[in-house]
Amino acid sequence: MRRAATLALASGLLLTASPLAAPAHAAQPIPSITAKGGFLLDQLDAKPIYGKANNTRRQMASTTKLVTAITVLTIKGVDLNKKVTVKQVYRDYVVKQGASTADLRTGDKLTVRQLLSAMMLPSGCDAAYALADTYGTGTTTAARTASFIGKMNAKAKQLGLVNTKFDSFDGISAKGNNYTTPWDLAKLARHAVSSSVFRDVVKATSYKTTATTSTGGTRTYTWYNTNTLLGSYSGAIGVKTGTGTAAGPCLVFAATRGTKTYVGVVLGSSSVTERTKDAAKLLDFGFGSTTAKTMKVRSLPAGAQRD
C-alpha cells in the first residue's frame, strides 16, 4: 500500500493514502489520461480517489452550464413549469458567438424544465441565456444576466470553492475570467448530482418535447446529449461536456454501480474522443473495472450538436 502511494506522488498525482486502502483502488494501476487536469471523488463522502493537477486553475468551457443549472434549481420556490418566452436576442447571441445551440425559436414558450434539457443535452447557449435572463434581477437583459452570474459565484462561495470564478452563464468568456480547478468542479458536480431533477435531466441520451409557438401552434424539439460517456460506459449517469479554444475538450462525469457513485472531471483532454476515454479510465480506477479497454464510444446522430 505504501508503494502504491509513493508511485502516486512520483507521477505528479495528488492521492491520499486512505482511498488506496480500498480493494478496488489497490488492485488497479494508476490511470494515465491525456487530460491536463483530472479528479475523481466518492459521491457519498467526497473522499478523493484520483487527482492530476487538481488545484490548477483552468478554463472550463460549457461545463459551466452545470453551475447554471444547479443555480436555477436551488433558487427558493423555483417553478419548473414556469413558461419562458424565447427572445430573438438569444438566437442572435449564438449566431454572433458561433456557439452551440438548442435552436430555440423566437416566440416559442418553453418551461424551465425544458430549458434545462435544452441547455444540458445539446449544450444550448441560447437556453443558458434564457435561464440567466429569467432568474437574474434588473431592468435590462444585460443587468439580469450579470445578476445571475453573481448568483453562480455566490453558489461557488457557498460551497467553499476558492479557485473558481464565473464571468459567463455558459462558459463563453471574453476575458478568460471563467475558471475552476478539477477538484472544485468535482465538488460542484457532487452538489449538482445530489439533486434528483438535475440527475433526471443529465442522464438522458436524448430528449423530445413540444413547445407552444408564438402563433399558438406546436413545435417539436429533439435534443441529443453531447456526453458520449452515456450509452458507452455501464452505469454512467451524466454530467456535462465542454469544448473551447482555451479550455480544450472537458467533461464532468458521474457513474453508479451497485451502491457506489463516483463523480469526476477531466479538463483539457487531447480530443473529444479521448476525454470520454479519460473519464472511463478514472471511473474504472474507482470501480476496480476494465471497461475503458473495450468500451465503444457512442456516436451522435448526424446533425446533432457537438460540444
Salt bridges, closest charged atoms under 4 A:
ASP42 OD2 - LYS260 NZ 2.39
ASP103 OD1 - ARG91 NH1 3.07
ASP103 OD2 - ARG105 NH2 3.02
ASP108 OD2 - ARG219 NE 2.54
ASP133 OD2 - LYS87 NZ 2.81
ASP133 OD1 - ARG144 NE 2.66
ASP200 OD2 - ARG113 NH2 3.07
ASP200 OD1 - LYS203 NZ 3.80
GLU274 OE2 - LYS277 NZ 3.95
ASP307 OD2 - LYS240 NZ 3.03
